[in-house]
Amino acid sequence: MMSGSNGPDRTFQQTTASGQALVNQVGRDQYNEYTDNSTTVWGAGSGPAPQALVALPAAVGLVGRDTPAGELLDVLDPSGPGTGVVVVTGLAGIGKSALVLHAAHQARARGWFFGGALFVHLRGYDRAGPVGGDQALQALLRALGIRDEDLPPTTGEQQGLYRSELARRAQDGPVLIVADDASSTAQLLPLIPAQPEHRLLATSRDALTGPGFPARLVGLSQLGTGAAADLITDVLVRARPDDPRPRQESQALREVAARCGGLPLALTIAAAQLTADPGLPIADLSAGLADARTRLETLRHQDRDGRSLGVQASFELSYRRLDDQPARLFRLLSLNPGPDASTDTAAVLADEPVRTTRQDLAALARAGLIGEQPVGSNRWRMHDLTRLYADELCRRHEDGTHRQQALERLLDYYRATTDAADDHLRALPGQSVPDRFPDRTAALAWLDAERLNLTAALPLAAATGHPHTALSLAICLSVYLHQRRYFHDALTAGHHALTAARELGARQHEGVVLSNLGLALREVRRFEEAIEAHTKAVVIFRKLNDRHREGGALNNLGLALQEARRFEKAIEAHTKAVVIFRKLNDRHHESMALNNLGLALRGARRFEEAIEAHTKAVVIFRKLNDRHQEGTALNNLGLALRGARQFEKAIEAHTKAIAISRKLNDRHHESTALNNLGSALQEVRRFEEAIEAHTKAIAIFRKLNDRHREGTALNNLGLALRGARRFEEAIEAHTKAIAIFRKLNDRHHESMALNNLGNAQGEMRQSRGLRALWRRFTRRR
């Protein structure tokens, strides 16, 4: 910094800013003149009154912001319909200032603001207090060439002079005013230009709205992992173009980017640490950020002058402006284990009415600490680093009893609501269900929205001394996770629940959990483990004389045995289940066991018996008005009919199954029936129809991420294409099927696909040979 005197009435101070730092001070007795490398502060007096035609700080490199930058330029275009006031909002450290300066310089480069580009830093969240709207107005008037002695005495008169000066500047072209770091509309209202061609571009952590403030809000979110890694790389390469670390440690770089949560402030601090120590491996920094408990402390940077910059300090500036009730809610939100929270969940945590909680959540969103995603969804999300900050505050300010009570309210809410939703999923047609949800669709929608919270709440309950809740939650989730095919979630839930059941000595619940675990193990093709789980469940229920659950476990055991191709053992298990349910007069479960018995009989190539079993199941499901299970039984009946070479009847059964699945919007069973229909159509040489059915099935399986069934459908598609003599396409389909089965380590189906591939290649060669022979024969004639 330099200071000096150019005469009795002219004193000056000059400081050179380095890097991205630029300190702009505005006040009653000062104005700022900006140049590329310095900030000059002139005292009051008879000195010159320069006009700051371009007073923008230098822009920094912008990475991963093409979309919001384009949006900003669209609204800044003076010839366009954009509003005169634009506010870029977002979390502290999200990169608002960098984006705004980039857009402002781009707008100048396009020749849009020949009237000038002015900049004022409003310090809206500074501990020393924000710059007032009147102070900012005076600073801009000075930058427009108004001497101190010519400033009108009142703010209203100064606003009139400001509008007049902007109108005069408009003769040369529109003017852009950039106001950085506003915290209230009061700071910006005096700065709004009157003429439509001028633009006021501001940044704020708060979503600034209010009467008489016609602003366009542009929200800014965190960077994706790829763009975040690019930002770090950009900083390192700018400092040292030959820095090998980004190239050599690309995976570690992505880990650092992910652990910074894509927050530009955190990313630039991480990059600064790597720049300051060129020998520091990126993997070491990644390891330092791995522990969430110390991550915020790690993301602090101190420059050579001893000034400290940290993510935590940046968040604190927003947090300390909150009223007591939103601040308490912010702290308690960190107890929610999932990625977002509904308004209802937040109300449970705060132990407040939903309407009051919504108002507090909106206050947190205006402060940029959380966001409603998507807007109007009543679901609120906070950045990963913000969550760590909130958790630290919660531990510091909420005593152990209050935290424990809030956590218990949360876990009990998740358990009870999941139980109510599960009642709808388990209910038979016409069965009365408690009215917490109006219908099955609403129950499923809630479970879909809360799935990640619920699966995260389960281990949290187990770890915090709530085994009853963990066990109940896992059991209530089992049907949903199976129907939606979240089998890996089901496995995790099952293992936690099994530990809880054994800890509590709850033998009956242990058997239920083992049954659910076996179902998930079967779906991920771990058949021997599934057989073991179901066998243990059968033993437990038999010892407890729980005949109904014993029948269910036997039925599930039969399914696992079928997958292991032990069909006679499977027939035995299903037959025992049928007998048990028939004795208990449980028609619904009897028909389910009959349906599965038919599958096992078909596997053993006892097709007529299989047809009889499936037909009985269809009749019972139809009488019970269980359309879902009726469709499943019809599909299985079609398979048995095909095995008995009754192809037209098989096609009819599969077609009915498809119609039922579509009506119920059951995409999985629809695709299964489509695949089976295609195979039946092949048997009667309707190959083009078969190709269409298999292709539709493949598309659905792919969307459902059911890789094994996708492979099966691809293999069947190859057979249909062979039948239509489209050999090259058939080879492609079989090759894709082989790749899938190989990846899944399914040697049985891989060998089948390999055999089909060989046949397709052989038939193609034979076909080409016959064509060549025919051409030679016709030429001789």
Order of alpha helices (4+ residues) and beta strands (2+ residues): beta-beta-beta-beta-alpha-beta-alpha-beta-alpha-alpha-beta-alpha-beta-beta-alpha-alpha-alpha-alpha-alpha-alpha-beta-beta-alpha-alpha-beta-alpha-alpha-beta-beta-alpha-alpha-alpha-alpha-alpha-alpha-alpha-alpha-alpha-alpha-alpha-alpha-alpha-alpha-alpha-alpha-alpha-alpha
